[in-house]
Amino acid sequence: MNINLDFKIKKFKLYLKDPLYKNSFFLLLSSISNGAIGFVFWIIAAKMYPQEDIGITTALISSMTLIVILSGVGLDQSLIRFFPERDKNSIFNTIILTSIISSIMFAIIFLAGINIWSPKLIIIIEYTPLFILFISANTLSSLIGITFIASRKANFYFLETLLLGSKILLLVPLVFLGYMGLFISFALPFLISTIFLLFLPFKFNMKPLNIDVSFLKESIYFSSGSYITNLLMTTPSQIISLITLNVLGAKLTADYFMAYSISSLLFMIPYSFSSSLFVEGSHGEPLHKKTLKSLLGMFSILIPMVLFFYFFGAFFLEFLGKNYLEGLSLLKILSLSSFFVAVCSTYISLKKIQKDVKSLILLGGLIFVFTIGLSYLFMHIFGLIGIGYAWFTGYGLCTIIILIIIWKNRWI
């Protein structure tokens, strides 16, 4: 038995010497840790805060996340794609400063038109400076994490995830503030992690305040395409949260958020492997071999995890509170859709490596239209579970399209 154990440990260490698996491992470990931290966070929140407060807070979090995504303007993906090819110092500082300015602008636009975007969130207006500060910190924290990934130092990204876990410690002392206390508990750790980790990139010989205009010009086509694709791929979950709040109410918004948060643990598996594949491909590694290794590792973990969540998902929801069991059917459908998400994520990483911007935007557009359009339609017909039907159908159709393209071209 000891011999078998030693053999498995040696084999595991051998896998970690491969940059693809090493980065995938730490990204997956970060995802699992983030999911576990989030699960504990929402368990405590569900016990201490009214369901209506949780519904409002999740909409605020979705709004903040949406603004951070918008403010990235695609430069985060250019950071990964061009990091091996250009001066790292110039790329890092150019992207950091540009994104911070952009995040503040988008935050101001969101607050100015909040009566249009989401009237029920007008309560955040009185906390405008705090809201903008948290968005800026979230943006900076995200970019620092991307820098670690691009540098093939995903272990530091894991450290950042652990620092963000400090939000659990803030829940109890801030409970007297209601929904705002819950929001601060979630958002303040972005500022904390940024303060602790901002110095690390400078250990990689990066110096502050050096903007490379030529890099912006050279990468604008890829950045713009990646930006549009990223918006189309990542905003549906945030937009659906806002739609649910205004169509089904705060209670069902909380049910949706809990079900999606749990199922997103599965989505993190393809994200981890496809992100690592993107990094390795950008460093010039053999694409065909790395893709097969990525898919093998991805599905070997995804299949048992999907089965586990499908049959035991009720336990997690009930642990949060019996009120959230209404989201069980939604959780099951979202879990099954993770297989389709895996195919789409891998294909998108390949197209980023190939700088095939048109294919990126086309696939992202299809996913956006299918998930948002069908969610709004099915939500009115089936209620909460309609979101799951839309997610499964949208990603399923896109997977079929990808497989047809692969078959016609005999490869990617």
C-alpha positions, -999 to +999 in steps of 0.1 A: +000+000+000+029+024+009+045+016-025+013+025-043+010+057-023+046+066-031+041+059-067+010+081-068+028+109-051+057+107-075+033+107-104+014+137-090+047+156-086+056+147-122+023+161-134+030+193-115+063+198-135+042+202-166+033+240-167-002+232-181-011+209-152+007+230-126-012+262-135-044+242-140-039+227-105-034+260-087-063+276-107-085+247-098-074+248-062-081+285-062-116+278-077-123+252-051-111+274-023-131+303-037-162+281-040-157+268-004-152+302+010-182+315-009-203+286+003-194+292+039-199+330+034-235+325+021-243+299+047-235+323+074-252+352+055-284+331+050-286+324+088-280+361+098-296+382+070-332+383+057-337+367+023-347+401+009-314+416+020-296+388+003-315+393-029-306+430-029-270+423-021-266+397-048-280+423-073-254+448-060-226+422-064-238+414-099-237+451-108-202+455-094-190+424-112-206+436-144-189+470-142-155+453-135-160+432-166-170+462-187-140+482-175-115+455-185-118+466-222-102+433-232-068+442-220-067+415-194-068+389-222-041+408-241-020+407-209-020+369-212-016+367-249+012+393-253+030+388-220+056+363-234+063+385-264+066+421-251+080+441-222+062+428-192+067+461-173+050+482-200+021+458-205+014+455-167+013+492-160-005+502-192-033+477-185-035+486-148-038+524-153-062+521-183-085+497-165-087+517-133-097+548-152-122+528-172-137+512-141-144+546-125-160+559-156-183+529-159-192+531-122-203+567-127-223+559-158-240+530-139-249+552-109-261+581-131-285+558-150-295+535-121-332+544-125-330+529-160-307+499-153-322+487-120-345+511-102-346+489-071-309+495-065-312+533-063-305+529-026-268+526-034-266+562-045-260+574-009-229+551-008-215+563-041-178+569-030-177+535-013-192+518-043-167+533-067-138+525-043-148+488-042-152+486-079-117+501-084-102+477-058-120+447-075-106+458-109-071+460-096-073+428-076-086+409-107-057+423-129-031+414-103-045+378-104-044+377-142-007+389-141+001+359-119-016+335-143+002+351-173+035+347-155+028+310-149+028+317-112-008+306-104+004+298-069+003+335-061-032+336-076-041+309-050-027+332-023-049+360-035-080+337-033-072+329+003-069+366+012-103+373-004-116+347+021-114+373+048-149+383+038-162+356+061-147+373+091-166+406+083-201+391+083-208+391+120-194+426+129-212+443+100-246+426+104-261+457+120-258+475+086-283+451+069-278+446+032-251+472+031-231+453+058-234+422+037-222+440+006-192+456+024-183+422+038-181+408+002-164+438-014-139+450+012-115+420+009-107+431-027-092+462-012-074+442+014-059+417-011-048+445-034-029+462-006-011+430+003-004+417-032+003+448-052+040+447-045+045+411-058+044+420-095+073+444-089+094+413-078+091+403-115+111+435-124+080+456-131+081+493-123+051+516-119+039+544-140+051+533-174+024+534-201+032+519-235+010+536-261+025+514-289+013+483-271-022+497-269-022+504-306-008+469-315-031+450-293-063+470-299-078+446-324-072+415-302-082+435-270-114+448-286-124+413-298-115+397-265-134+424-247-165+419-267-163+382-263-156+384-226-187+406-222-208+383-242-196+352-222-195+365-187-223+391-183-253+368-188-251+354-152-250+390-139-277+403-162-299+374-154-296+382-117-309+418-124-337+404-147-347+379-120-349+407-094-372+428-115-393+399-129-395+373-101-386+394-071-358+395-044-367+360-029-363+341-062-332+362-070-316+348-039-327+313-049-311+318-084-279+332-069-274+303-045-281+277-072-258+294-097-231+300-070-230+262-063-231+252-099-204+277-108-180+255-089-183+231-118-179+259-143-146+267-127-131+233-137-132+241-175-122+277-167-091+265-149-079+242-176-089+264-206-071+294-189-040+273-184-042+261-221-044+298-232-013+306-212+007+276-225-004+283-261+006+319-258+041+307-247+044+287-279+037+252-266+024+225-290-013+232-294-026+198-304-009+179-276-018+205-250-054+207-260-058+169-257-041+169-223-063+198-211-096+180-222-084+148-206-077+165-173-109+186-175-134+158-180-117+134-156-126+158-129-158+172-143-177+139-148-176+127-112-182+162-099-213+167-120-227+134-108-220+144-072-237+178-075-267+163-094-275+137-068-264+155-036-270+192-045-301+192-022-278+188+007-259+220-001-291+241-006-307+227+025-276+235+044-280+271+033-316+270+044-347+251+035-360+282+018-334+277-010-345+242-019-367+258-045-336+262-066-327+225-066-341+218-101-322+248-114-290+236-098-293+201-115-298+216-150-269+241-145-247+212-134-254+192-165-247+222-187-211+223-174-202+197-200-212+221-228-194+250-210-162+229-210-163+225-248-171+262-254-143+273-230-117+251-246-127+263-281-125+300-270-090+295-256-078+280-288-092+309-308-076+334-285-042+317-291-048+318-328-060+354-325-092+345-344-112+374-332-142+369-356-148+333-343-145+346-307-171+373-312-194+350-332-195+323-305-197+348-277-226+365-294-245+332-298-241+323-262-252+358-251-283+358-273-293+323-264-288+326-226-303+361-221-331+358-246-342+323-236-338+331-199-362+361-202-386+341-223-385+309-202-386+328-169-420+341-178-432+307-189-416+283-164-405+306-136-371+301-119-362+268-136-366+285-170-331+300-164-317+265-163-335+255-195-321+286-212-285+279-200-286+243-210-301+250-244-279+279-252-246+262-244-258+230-259-266+246-293-232+263-293-214+230-285-232+214-315-220+242-337-184+238-324-184+201-331-197+206-366-169+232-373-143+207-359-156+179-380-157+200-412-121+213-407-108+180-394-093+199-364-095+234-349 
